[in-house]
Protein backbone atom coordinates (compact mmCIF):
# COMPACT_ATOMS: atom_id res chain seq x y z
CA UNK A 1 0.00 0.00 0.00
CA UNK A 2 1.21 3.47 -0.81
CA UNK A 3 2.04 5.40 2.38
CA UNK A 4 -0.19 8.38 3.23
CA UNK A 5 0.45 11.37 1.04
CA UNK A 6 1.11 14.86 2.35
CA UNK A 7 -2.03 17.00 2.70
CA UNK A 8 -3.16 18.70 -0.47
CA UNK A 9 -2.79 22.44 -0.85
CA UNK A 10 -5.81 24.28 0.43
CA UNK A 11 -7.76 26.78 -1.60
CA UNK A 12 -8.82 29.85 0.32
CA UNK A 13 -12.22 29.41 1.99
CA UNK A 14 -15.04 31.12 0.15
CA UNK A 15 -18.65 31.41 1.31
CA UNK A 16 -21.61 31.27 -1.00
CA UNK A 17 -25.10 32.40 -0.15
CA UNK A 18 -28.22 30.50 -1.17
CA UNK A 19 -31.33 31.75 -2.95
CA UNK A 20 -34.30 29.52 -3.60
CA UNK A 21 -36.79 28.99 -6.40
CA UNK A 22 -39.69 26.88 -5.19
CA UNK A 23 -40.69 23.97 -7.38
CA UNK A 24 -43.86 21.92 -6.74
CA UNK A 25 -42.69 18.47 -5.67
CA UNK A 26 -44.15 16.17 -3.03
CA UNK A 27 -41.68 13.78 -1.38
CA UNK A 28 -42.21 12.50 2.18
CA UNK A 29 -39.63 10.32 3.86
CA UNK A 30 -41.01 7.57 6.08
CA UNK A 31 -39.64 4.88 8.39
CA UNK A 32 -37.83 1.82 7.07
CA UNK A 33 -38.03 -1.57 8.72
CA UNK A 34 -36.49 -4.94 8.08
CA UNK A 35 -37.81 -7.55 5.70
CA UNK A 36 -37.81 -11.29 6.33
CA UNK A 37 -34.21 -12.37 6.92
CA UNK A 38 -32.80 -14.40 4.03
CA UNK A 39 -29.03 -14.34 4.20
CA UNK A 40 -27.00 -14.03 1.03
CA UNK A 41 -23.93 -16.10 0.30
CA UNK A 42 -21.23 -16.27 2.96
CA UNK A 43 -18.52 -13.65 2.49
CA UNK A 44 -15.11 -14.65 1.19
CA UNK A 45 -12.12 -14.78 3.48
CA UNK A 46 -10.87 -11.27 4.33
CA UNK A 47 -8.11 -9.93 2.13
CA UNK A 48 -4.64 -9.60 3.60
CA UNK A 49 -3.69 -6.63 1.44
CA UNK A 50 -5.40 -3.81 -0.43
CA UNK A 51 -7.39 -5.42 -3.27
CA UNK A 52 -7.97 -3.91 -6.70
CA UNK A 53 -11.13 -1.80 -6.57
CA UNK A 54 -12.44 -0.93 -10.02
CA UNK A 55 -15.26 1.47 -9.15
CA UNK A 56 -16.75 2.95 -5.97
CA UNK A 57 -20.47 3.56 -5.60
CA UNK A 58 -20.60 4.66 -1.97
CA UNK A 59 -18.71 5.20 1.27
CA UNK A 60 -19.98 5.10 4.83
CA UNK A 61 -18.87 5.25 8.46
CA UNK A 62 -20.39 2.72 10.87
CA UNK A 63 -21.52 4.63 14.00
CA UNK A 64 -20.96 1.47 16.05
CA UNK A 65 -17.17 1.90 15.99
CA UNK A 66 -16.36 4.53 13.32
CA UNK A 67 -15.18 1.84 10.88
CA UNK A 68 -14.99 3.03 7.28
CA UNK A 69 -16.72 1.01 4.53
CA UNK A 70 -16.46 1.31 0.75
CA UNK A 71 -19.27 -0.01 -1.48
CA UNK A 72 -17.93 -1.05 -4.87
CA UNK A 73 -18.59 -2.94 -8.10
CA UNK A 74 -17.05 -5.98 -6.37
CA UNK A 75 -18.83 -5.74 -3.00
CA UNK A 76 -18.39 -4.07 0.38
CA UNK A 77 -14.87 -3.45 1.72
CA UNK A 78 -13.93 -2.65 5.30
CA UNK A 79 -10.98 -0.28 5.66
CA UNK A 80 -8.61 -0.89 8.56
CA UNK A 81 -6.77 1.86 10.45
CA UNK A 82 -3.59 1.14 8.53
CA UNK A 83 -5.36 1.60 5.19
CA UNK A 84 -5.69 -2.04 4.09
CA UNK A 85 -9.10 -2.97 2.70
CA UNK A 86 -10.78 -6.36 3.16
CA UNK A 87 -13.82 -7.63 1.27
CA UNK A 88 -16.40 -8.47 3.95
CA UNK A 89 -19.52 -9.02 1.85
CA UNK A 90 -20.38 -11.54 -0.85
CA UNK A 91 -19.18 -10.44 -4.30
CA UNK A 92 -21.92 -8.19 -5.70
CA UNK A 93 -22.32 -4.83 -7.38
CA UNK A 94 -23.54 -2.36 -4.74
CA UNK A 95 -24.90 0.49 -6.86
CA UNK A 96 -26.68 2.20 -3.96
CA UNK A 97 -25.42 2.15 -0.37
CA UNK A 98 -26.29 3.96 2.87
CA UNK A 99 -25.64 3.47 6.57
CA UNK A 100 -28.90 3.17 8.50
CA UNK A 101 -27.49 2.62 12.00
CA UNK A 102 -24.82 0.74 13.97
CA UNK A 103 -23.90 -2.29 11.87
CA UNK A 104 -27.07 -1.70 9.81
CA UNK A 105 -26.66 -0.95 6.10
CA UNK A 106 -29.09 -0.63 3.18
CA UNK A 107 -28.05 -1.22 -0.42
CA UNK A 108 -29.13 -2.11 -3.94
CA UNK A 109 -27.58 -3.27 -7.19
CA UNK A 110 -26.75 -6.61 -8.82
CA UNK A 111 -25.88 -10.02 -7.30
CA UNK A 112 -22.65 -11.88 -7.95
CA UNK A 113 -22.63 -15.42 -9.36
CA UNK A 114 -22.73 -17.06 -5.93
CA UNK A 115 -25.27 -14.71 -4.34
CA UNK A 116 -28.79 -16.08 -3.95
CA UNK A 117 -30.63 -12.81 -4.62
CA UNK A 118 -32.75 -11.70 -7.61
CA UNK A 119 -31.50 -9.52 -10.49
CA UNK A 120 -31.68 -6.65 -9.72
CA UNK A 121 -31.49 -7.02 -5.96
CA UNK A 122 -34.01 -4.31 -5.05
CA UNK A 123 -33.67 -2.99 -1.50
CA UNK A 124 -31.46 -5.25 0.63
CA UNK A 125 -30.13 -4.86 4.15
CA UNK A 126 -27.37 -6.08 6.41
CA UNK A 127 -27.51 -6.04 10.20
CA UNK A 128 -24.06 -7.54 10.76
CA UNK A 129 -21.78 -4.91 9.28
CA UNK A 130 -22.19 -5.99 5.66
CA UNK A 131 -21.23 -9.64 6.05
CA UNK A 132 -24.62 -11.09 5.10
CA UNK A 133 -27.53 -9.47 3.28
CA UNK A 134 -31.29 -10.02 3.28
CA UNK A 135 -33.96 -8.93 0.77
CA UNK A 136 -36.37 -6.26 1.96
CA UNK A 137 -38.48 -5.41 -1.10
CA UNK A 138 -38.61 -4.65 -4.85
CA UNK A 139 -36.47 -7.68 -5.68
CA UNK A 140 -36.25 -8.14 -9.46
CA UNK A 141 -37.60 -4.61 -9.95
CA UNK A 142 -35.32 -1.90 -8.60
CA UNK A 143 -31.65 -1.06 -8.94
CA UNK A 144 -31.35 2.03 -6.75
CA UNK A 145 -28.47 4.23 -7.91
CA UNK A 146 -29.30 6.84 -5.26
CA UNK A 147 -30.41 5.80 -1.79
CA UNK A 148 -30.79 7.55 1.57
CA UNK A 149 -32.38 6.83 4.92
CA UNK A 150 -33.13 8.73 8.12
CA UNK A 151 -35.29 8.54 11.21
CA UNK A 152 -38.18 9.50 8.95
CA UNK A 153 -37.70 6.93 6.25
CA UNK A 154 -36.08 5.69 3.07
CA UNK A 155 -35.91 7.33 -0.35
CA UNK A 156 -34.49 5.78 -3.50
CA UNK A 157 -34.07 6.51 -7.20
CA UNK A 158 -34.16 3.68 -9.76
CA UNK A 159 -35.20 5.81 -12.74
CA UNK A 160 -38.18 6.96 -10.67
CA UNK A 161 -38.08 8.54 -7.23
CA UNK A 162 -39.90 6.30 -4.75
CA UNK A 163 -40.55 6.45 -1.03
CA UNK A 164 -41.58 3.88 1.54
CA UNK A 165 -43.11 4.04 5.01
CA UNK A 166 -41.87 0.59 6.03
CA UNK A 167 -39.31 -0.48 3.43
CA UNK A 168 -41.81 -2.81 1.75
CA UNK A 169 -44.66 -0.63 0.44
CA UNK A 170 -43.57 2.03 -2.04
CA UNK A 171 -45.06 5.14 -3.63
CA UNK A 172 -43.80 7.02 -6.69
CA UNK A 173 -43.12 10.72 -6.17
CA UNK A 174 -41.86 13.54 -8.40
CA UNK A 175 -38.54 15.36 -8.54
CA UNK A 176 -37.72 18.12 -11.06
CA UNK A 177 -34.38 16.62 -12.13
CA UNK A 178 -32.67 13.22 -12.00
CA UNK A 179 -30.70 12.91 -8.73
CA UNK A 180 -27.14 11.64 -8.83
CA UNK A 181 -27.03 11.40 -5.03
CA UNK A 182 -29.63 11.84 -2.31
CA UNK A 183 -29.04 12.63 1.35
CA UNK A 184 -31.38 13.41 4.22
CA UNK A 185 -30.99 15.14 7.55
CA UNK A 186 -31.16 12.87 10.62
CA UNK A 187 -34.87 13.64 11.13
CA UNK A 188 -35.66 13.42 7.42
CA UNK A 189 -37.30 16.84 7.25
CA UNK A 190 -34.60 18.18 4.94
CA UNK A 191 -33.35 16.45 1.81
CA UNK A 192 -30.60 17.34 -0.66
CA UNK A 193 -30.28 16.03 -4.22
CA UNK A 194 -27.36 16.64 -6.57
CA UNK A 195 -28.53 17.04 -10.16
CA UNK A 196 -27.23 18.31 -13.50
CA UNK A 197 -29.43 21.39 -13.00
CA UNK A 198 -27.91 22.16 -9.61
CA UNK A 199 -28.47 21.35 -5.97
CA UNK A 200 -32.09 20.70 -5.00
CA UNK A 201 -33.08 21.22 -1.38
CA UNK A 202 -36.26 20.47 0.57
CA UNK A 203 -37.02 21.83 4.04
CA UNK A 204 -40.38 20.16 4.57
CA UNK A 205 -39.68 16.48 4.08
CA UNK A 206 -39.89 16.82 0.29
CA UNK A 207 -43.28 18.50 -0.04
CA UNK A 208 -41.58 21.36 -1.89
CA UNK A 209 -38.10 21.71 -3.42
CA UNK A 210 -35.81 24.69 -3.93
CA UNK A 211 -33.10 24.97 -6.55
CA UNK A 212 -30.22 26.51 -4.58
CA UNK A 213 -29.02 28.94 -7.21
CA UNK A 214 -25.92 30.13 -5.36
CA UNK A 215 -24.75 26.68 -4.27
CA UNK A 216 -21.76 25.04 -5.97
CA UNK A 217 -22.63 22.47 -8.63
CA UNK A 218 -22.04 19.35 -6.55
CA UNK A 219 -21.66 15.83 -7.88
CA UNK A 220 -21.91 14.02 -4.52
CA UNK A 221 -23.22 15.14 -1.13
CA UNK A 222 -23.75 13.67 2.34
CA UNK A 223 -25.41 14.79 5.58
CA UNK A 224 -23.78 14.06 8.94
CA UNK A 225 -25.67 12.63 11.90
CA UNK A 226 -25.88 16.18 13.28
CA UNK A 227 -28.68 18.55 12.39
CA UNK A 228 -26.83 20.86 10.02
CA UNK A 229 -23.41 19.55 8.89
CA UNK A 230 -23.22 18.71 5.17
CA UNK A 231 -20.30 17.98 2.83
CA UNK A 232 -20.18 17.78 -0.96
CA UNK A 233 -17.68 17.59 -3.79
CA UNK A 234 -17.99 19.22 -7.21
CA UNK A 235 -17.06 17.44 -10.46
CA UNK A 236 -13.52 18.90 -10.45
CA UNK A 237 -12.81 17.52 -6.98
CA UNK A 238 -13.22 20.67 -4.89
CA UNK A 239 -14.69 19.96 -1.46
CA UNK A 240 -17.50 22.11 -0.06
CA UNK A 241 -19.02 22.10 3.44
CA UNK A 242 -22.11 23.64 4.99
CA UNK A 243 -23.00 24.18 8.64
CA UNK A 244 -26.58 25.28 8.01
CA UNK A 245 -28.06 22.35 6.11
CA UNK A 246 -27.09 23.52 2.63
CA UNK A 247 -28.14 27.19 2.75
CA UNK A 248 -24.56 28.46 2.44
CA UNK A 249 -21.30 26.73 1.55
CA UNK A 250 -17.61 27.07 2.41
CA UNK A 251 -14.92 26.01 -0.04
CA UNK A 252 -12.32 23.52 1.18
CA UNK A 253 -9.49 21.54 -0.37
CA UNK A 254 -9.04 20.82 -4.07
CA UNK A 255 -8.51 17.06 -4.44
CA UNK A 256 -7.48 17.19 -8.09
CA UNK A 257 -9.61 14.18 -9.05
CA UNK A 258 -13.29 13.65 -9.82
CA UNK A 259 -15.36 12.31 -6.90
CA UNK A 260 -17.17 8.97 -6.84
CA UNK A 261 -18.68 9.19 -3.34
CA UNK A 262 -18.48 11.14 -0.08
CA UNK A 263 -19.40 10.51 3.54
CA UNK A 264 -19.41 12.82 6.54
CA UNK A 265 -19.36 12.17 10.28
CA UNK A 266 -18.77 14.39 13.29
CA UNK A 267 -16.21 13.15 15.82
CA UNK A 268 -16.64 13.22 19.57
CA UNK A 269 -14.85 16.57 19.79
CA UNK A 270 -17.17 18.05 17.18
CA UNK A 271 -14.72 18.04 14.25
CA UNK A 272 -16.23 16.97 10.89
CA UNK A 273 -14.59 13.86 9.38
CA UNK A 274 -14.90 13.94 5.59
CA UNK A 275 -14.05 10.88 3.49
CA UNK A 276 -14.06 11.09 -0.32
CA UNK A 277 -13.64 8.34 -2.88
CA UNK A 278 -12.12 9.94 -5.95
CA UNK A 279 -11.29 8.37 -9.29
CA UNK A 280 -7.79 7.66 -7.97
CA UNK A 281 -7.91 7.11 -4.20
CA UNK A 282 -9.78 7.12 -0.91
CA UNK A 283 -8.86 10.29 0.97
CA UNK A 284 -9.80 11.50 4.44
CA UNK A 285 -9.93 14.83 6.26
CA UNK A 286 -10.10 15.27 10.03
CA UNK A 287 -10.21 19.08 9.90
CA UNK A 288 -13.55 19.62 8.22
CA UNK A 289 -12.42 19.26 4.62
CA UNK A 290 -9.50 21.70 4.65
CA UNK A 291 -6.71 19.13 4.16
CA UNK A 292 -6.78 15.46 3.14
CA UNK A 293 -4.50 12.44 3.45
CA UNK A 294 -4.56 9.38 1.21
CA UNK A 295 -6.03 6.31 2.95
CA UNK A 296 -5.57 3.94 0.02
CA UNK A 297 -5.13 4.12 -3.75
CA UNK A 298 -7.11 2.13 -6.31
Secondary structure, DSSP 4 states (H G I P E B T S, - for coil): -PPPPPPPPBPPP-EE---EEEEE----------------PPPPPPPSSPPP---EEEEEEETTTTEEEEEESS-EEEEPTTS-EEE-S-SEEEEEEEEEETTEEEEEEEE-TT--S-SS--EEEESSTTSS-EEEE-TTT---SEEEEETTEEEEESSSEEEESSSSSEEEE--SS--SEEEE-TTSS-EEEEETTEEEEESSTTSEEEEETTS--EEEEEE-SSSS-EEEEETTSEEEEESSTTSSEEEEEE-SS-EEEEEEEE-TTS-EEEEEEESSEEEEESSSSSS-EEEEE-
